[in-house]
Amino acid sequence: MQLKEKIDQLLDEARKIRLQSLEEAEQYRIRLLGRKGELNDLFEEFKQVEPAFKKEIGQALNQLKNAIQEAVQKAKDECGTQNGPKDMDDLDLSRPVDGRIGHRHPLSQVREEIYRIFGKTGFDISDGPEIEDDWHVFTALNFSADHPARDMQDTFFIERTGSTKDVLLRTHTSSVQIRSMMNRSLPIRTLCPGRVYRNEAVSARAHCFFHQVEGLYVDKGVSFADLHDTLLYFAREMFGSDTRIRLRPSYFPFTEPSAEMDIACTICGGKGCTLCKGTGWVEILGCGMVDPNVLENCQIDPGQYSGFAFGMGVERIANLLYRVNDLRLFSENDRRFLAQF
Ligand code: DAH
């Protein structure tokens, strides 16, 4: 068959064809316009055409190419509107949506509220890795070599070398406090938010991962009174202006003295109920004055500087605000749960 005849036949087909689906359109496009498609063969043949016919055949070829492209585009327009985006090349997943769809996750909302409250008193935000080494998670924080938190029962180890180089999933974001003190100049007033991991059986009350926000303030002359007032201000912003707090003596390797902070029960207001187990108080965070050993480990002179630190679980704060009684709900992505926030 002559080249011109082949072109006319395909042109006729392109004008008549009714492609029924996106797949059909794609198959047709590949057969005609693909790298090994028929049009390429025709262009190969075109090279041998006598110069006198080049113009006429060349125009016919271009006409054919346009007709094929039109047929494919028509099918994409028609089928695309029913089946999704018209053209995958036009699909931009990073484009901001018009209007608001979905919800901020309740943990994100609570975390942002924590940022807002502490942000007003000058705290910035620091970030650190979830995969950490023993030194940043335990040793620098004054955990003794045989401290039970290092044990396999609590910590997910990735690699065990038996030294401070053990690689593990951080069990708390106190490791970011260490990174801040090692890398930043003083004074430091920062929040350390992030996901933490513990080797716990998953239940309504415990999970193998959860979220923390820790805080650190190191400067000259930082006192326990500063810690108390900062936390009282936080509790009142978060839970209401008449919220009462109490600090109970406690122990953490990295703070001395250490305390746990309770707020008057958000449900019974202190009278005693099932949430507060009849005590009238619920614990919301741990805190204390940064232990001088920790400052020294980070090359900060405890003779000149002091600091306070605190750490809270975001899920716990969210539980108190929204009365969520099963921790697992926060990570299951159930729309019926998320749509309530
Ligand atoms: N790191 C502690 C935990 O995960 C929480 C904590 C307690 C953090 C006291 C602190 C602190 O910074 O001072 O249980």
Residues whose N, C-alpha, C, O or C-beta is under 5 A from the ligand:
A	BS01	DAH	T171 H172 S174 E214 G215 F252 T255 G286 C287 G288 A309 F310 G311
